[in-house]
């Protein structure tokens, strides 16, 4: 049996290498194809991350000098744009091809016997002169997007030709809204005591909560609490600005601007799912005295081993470039291939109304399509940047976030995870528990990433009410 398992693993490895090597080539071809299509349809090139990273050197005047292949370019940056550059994950533009990765691994193995000599040589080479200026690697697309936004350049058309143009996806642009879509409920008792903020996960929407939990809260809870479910920036009915980099700061700022400030929310409970857990932790760190309870569902926390580059390590954990299981194959295409994933969005998201119709037709209208709606209603730009800047880009920050939550939050912390979750492995919740010893952890048998809520909404609504009740008493 172990021999058969090894043979199966070897076959998957070989097939994965071939498939993803072909996808590397396909992504390059699609890059050229989209450049041509964008130019002829919209009369402009759409910036992408296929260009080589450049060395960026901060200057005394606050500008940034970009240098690559003998060419230099100075871009004036403000303090706010520098902060945003720090929030941009290098996985957006540093993604080695499958062949390159295999070659590098082979070279490392060949050089392993000479590691000490090479390490000494490299150390001397990197030390340089004491007066040398510090530099960092950055992609020109990031800098130019930030610079273009600050310089007031004309924004890209909304929606873009490859994005959906339906009323649902673009209601924000027709209404001129600059805040997130917020679905509020509860507070029917006239005198509301407490507030609850619900944050959905990646490629989802507020419907994940409003179609499941909201109808199942008791009358007492509905009169005692105000419920706020948001569509994150770039998803559902919320704004999808083409020039946004969808950084952690942008997402959290929009939550504050759209919910906490207009509704005068001073203290609140948080319920978050998947990627939303990272935003919940960032919000809790920003407002530690305001949090009454913190409930995390399937938090994507991967502790980074010493010596590993945090962003690259998490990208390989989330998207391992394997054809099996299928969820890993899908995540790998979405994370590693900018133009392949844009094509997937073009086929699925732009035509989501067709897919919803076919699903209703096949199921004879017996299946509610709110999950399909949440999965499809986003732009590629929003999904691509959010995936990299939130999931991968925060890899080096989560340890500090969890330590701050441990040390500064006095509220109850609960973590739920489905044992059969193939999107975010259950080990992530155990990792959180090791960092937050006082967290209450519940791993549910035979539940996955979605059924942790969907299908057991009545039971979970009661569990949430109990958690909130304990915080009151």
N, C-alpha and C positions, 0 to 999 in steps of 0.2 A: 504493500500500500504506500509506504513512504517513497518507493521508487517511482510509482505512478504519479504521485504528487509532484515529484521533482521533474518528471518528464512534462507534465502539464504546465508547470511554471516555466520551464525552458521554452516550450512552444509559445506561450503567451509573451515571453520576453522577445522572442524572434519576431513574432507577428507585430508586436508593439513597435519594435525598432523600424521595421519596414513601413508600417502605416504612418508613423509620425515623421519619418524621413520624407515620405511623399507629401505629407501635410506641410512640411517646411518649404518644399518647392512650390506647392500650391499657394501658400500664403504670399510668396514673392510674386507669383503671377497675378494673383488677385490685387496686390498692391498697385501694380501697373494698371490693371483694368479699372480700378476705382479712381485712380488719378485721372485717367482719360475721361471716364464717365462724369466725374465731378466737374471737370473743366468744361465739357460740352453742355452739361445740363445746368450748372450753376455759375459758369464762367469764372471759376476759381479752383485752386488746388485745395484739397482738404489735408491739413497737416496730419502726419502719422508718425509712428515711433520706429519706422524702419531705418531711419538715418542713424549713422554711427554716433555714439555718445561723444561729447566734446569735453575738453578740459575747461573748467570754469574757474576764473581767478578773481576774487573780490578785489576791488580797487579802493584807494583811500577815499574817493568821493562818493562811495556807496553804489557805484556802477558795477557791472559784472562783465569781464572780458572773456568772451567765448573764443576758444582756439581749437582748430582742427585742420589737419593736413596743410599746415602752413598758412591758413587763412585765419584772420582775426576779426572779431566783431564786438563792439561795445554796446551793451544794452543797459539803459538806466532803470534801476529797480528801486522801489520804495521799501520801507521796513515791513509793511504788510505783505508785499509780494515775496520778500525773503522768507517770512514765516511760512507762506504757502509752499514755497519750494522745498522747505524742510519736511512738509507733510506729503510730498509726492514720492511714491514708492519707485525705487529703481527697477522694480520688476516690469514697469511699463516699457522700458527700453533696453533692459539687459536680460535677454532670454536666449540662451545658446541653442543652436540647432541640435537635433538629436545626434547627427554625425559628429559635430564639434564637441559635444558633451562626451561622447564615447571616446573620441580621440584624446581629449584632456585627461580622462580617467586612465587611459592606457599610458599616457606620458607620466602621470603621477606615479603609477605603479613601477614604471621603468626607472624613475628617478628616486624611488624610496630609499635605496641603499646609500644615496649621496645626499640625503636630506640635510644633514648637519652642515656640510660644506656649502650647499646652495643657500641655506638659511643665513649663514654668516655673510656670504657674498651679497645677498639681497638686502640684508640689514644695512650694510655699508652703503649700498647704492641708494637706499631710500632716505638715509640720514641727511645727505646733502649738506649744504652750507647753512650755518645758523641763521643767516638773514633771508633765506628763501621764503617766498610767499606761499601761504597755504593754498591748496586748490582742491577741487572736488569734481567728480564726473557728473555731467548732467546732459539731458537730451535737449537739443535746440527747440523742439516742439513745445516743451514745457515753458521755457523762457519766453518764446515768442507769443504763446497764448496769453501768459500773464502780462507781457508788455503790450500786446494788442488791446487787451481789456482796459488797461490803465490809460493808454493813449487815446482811447475813445474811437478805435477803429470800428468800422461797420460790422455788426454782428452777422453771423451766418444766417441764411434763411430758415424760418421755422414754419412748418417742419421741413427737414431736408428731404430730398427726393427718395432716399432709401428708408425714411422713417414713416410711420403710420400717420395719415392725415385725417383720421376720424375725429369726431367731436369729443369723444371720451378722452382721447389721448392729448388733445390740444385745447381743451376748455380753458386752461390757464392763460393761453396766449390771446384768445378772443376776449377774455374778461379783463386782461391786463393784470392779473394777479401776480404778486411777487412773494407770496407766502405759500406755505405748504397747504395741501388739502387736508382739512381736519374734520373728522366725523365725531361729533359729540353726542352723548346720551346720558341718561341718569339725571340726578339732581331734581327729581320730581317732587320731593318733599317740601320744596319751597325754601328750606334752610339747609344748604349743602354744607357738610362738615369737612369732607376730604375729597381729593382729586386723584385720579389714576391715569397715567400716560402709558399707552400701548405702542410699542415700536416693532414693526414687522421685520422680516429677514430679507435676504437677497432675492431679487426678482419676484417680489410679492407686493402686497398692498394692504391698506387698512381693512379690506374685506376679510382678510385672514382672521381678524378679531370680530368685526361687526356682524359677519354672517354666522359666527360660531358662538362666541361667548356672550355678546351683548344681549341676544334674545333669551339667554338662559340664566342671567343673574336674577336673584330673587327680588321681589318688590321692595323688601327692606333695603337691600343693597342699592337698588336703583334710586331710592329716595335719599340714601345716605351719601352716595358717591357720585361725582361727575366723572364720566368716562371720556377720554380723548384718544382716538385712534388716528394716526397720521399716515399719509402716503409720503414716504421719504423723497427727498429731492431727486428728481429724475425718474420717478416711478409713479404709476397710477395716474391720478388727476393732478398731481403736483407739477410745478414748473420743471422744464427740462432744458435749461439754457445750454446752447451749443458750445459756449465759450468756457463753461465751468469745468474745473478739474475734479470736482466731487471729492474733495479732501475731507478728512475727519472734522476739521474746524468748520468747513462750510455746512456739513450735515448738522452738527450740533448747534451752530449759530441759528440755522433755520428752524430747528425745533424750539429753541428759546423764542425766536422772533414770531413764530406762528402759533405757539400754544401758551407758553409760560407768561409771556408779556401781555398779549391781548386779553387773555382770560384771567389775568391777575392770579396766577397759580403760585402760591408761596411755598407750600410744602406738598409733597405728592408721593404716591407709590409708583413704581415702574414695573411693567411687565414687558419683557423683550424676548424675541425669538431669533436664534441663529446670528447672522451678521448684526442684527439689532442689539445683541448683547454687548458688542463692542461700543456702540454708540451710547448704550445705557451706562456702561462703566465710565466712559468719558464725561457724560452728563453728571454722574454721581460724584466724580472727582472734582468737577467744576462747582457743584453745589452740594457739598457733603452734609450741610446742616438742614437741607430741604428734603432729604429722602426719608420717607417713613417706612418703606420696605422695598426690597430689591428682589425681583423674581426673574431668573434667567432660564430660558429653555434652549437646550443644545448650544451652549456657548462655544465658539470656535477658538479654544485656547490651546496652542501648541508650544510648550516650553522649548526654548531654543538651546541646544547643547552648546557647551563652551567651545569657542573656536569657529562656530558656524556663523555665516552671515544671515541675520534674522529674516530679512524679507525673502531671500532666495530659499531658505530652508522651509519656510511656511508655504511658499508657492509649490514646492515639490511635495509637500505633505498633502496639500489640498488638491493639487493637480499632478499626479505622479506620471503622466504620459504613459498610461497603460490602457489597452483595449478592454480589459476586464478587471473588475466589474464595470458594467455599462455606465454607472454613475461617475466612475473615475474617468472613463473615456469622454463623457460629455463635459466634465469639469476641466479636463485637459485641453479640449478644443476651445473652450470659452476663455481660458486663462493664458494659454501660450500663443494663440494665433489671432492677431488683431483683425485681419481681413477675412479669415475663415469665420470668425465669430460675427463679423459684420454681415456676412452672407447669410448666416443662420438667422440673424435678426431680420434681415430683408425678407427671407422666406416665411418666417413664423410671425414676427411681431407686426410687420407691415400688413400682413394678411390675417390678423387674428380674428377678424369678423368671420372670415371663411371657415377657419378652424372651429370656432365656436358653433357655427351653423352645422358643420359636419358632425360634431360631437352630439349636438342635440338631435340631429337626424338619426344617427346610429343608435343612440340610447332612447329614442322616442321621447325626448325632452324630460327624461327622468333624472338626469344628472345636472345639478346646478353647476354653472360654469364660472363661478367667482374665482376659483383657483386658476383656471385657464386665463381669465382676465388679468389677474395679478401677475401671472407668469409672462404675459405678452405685452403688457402696457408699459413699455419703457423704450428709451432709445439706446442704440448700441453705445453711443458716447457715454451715457450715464452708467450703463451696466459695466462697461469696460473699465472706466476710471474708478467706480465704486469698488469693484472687485479687487483691483490692485491696491488702491490707496487705503481701503479700510481693512480688508482681510490680510493682505500681505504687508502693507505699509505700517500697520500698527504693531507688527510682531515684536519690535523692540521696546514697545511702550507698555504692553499689557502687564508685565511683571510689576512695574511701578504703579499702574492703575489698581491692580489687585491689592498691593501692599497699602496703598492709600485708603482703599475701601476697608481693609482690615483694621487700619489704625484710626481712621477718622469717622467712619460711619458707625453709629451705635444701633442702627436698625436691624431687623431680622433679614437674613439673606437665605433665599431658597433657590435650589438649582434642580431642574427636571431634565431628564434625558430618556429617550427611547432606546432600549437595548439593541434593537434591530436597525438603528440609524446608520445608513451607509454614506450619508452626506457628511456629517460631522461625527466621527467615532466617539463612542461613549467614554473613551479614555480622556477626552477633553474635559468632561465634567469631573472625573477623578483628579485630573491635574488642578482644576479650580479648587477642589476640596483640600488638596495638599497645601495650597496657598492660603485658603480661607478656612481654617480649621472649624470655625463656628458655623459655617454654612450648613444648612439642612439639605441633604442630597437625596433625591428619589429617582431611581432608575426603574423604568417601567418595562415589564416583560412584553414581548410581541408588539411593541410600538416602535414606529420609525420617526423620521424627521417631520412628517406631516401629521401622522395619526397621534402624535403626542398631544395634539389639540383636537384635530378634526376626527369626529367619531366618538370622542369622549368629552365633548364640550360641557355637558351637564355636570359631569363629575369634576372636571377641572374648574368650572365656575364656582362650585361649592368649596373646592380647595383654596381658591383665591380669596373667597369671602372669609374663610377661616384665618388665612394669613393676615388679611387686613384687620380682622377683628382682634387678633392678638396684639397688633401694634397699637390699638386703641386702649387696650386694657392694661 
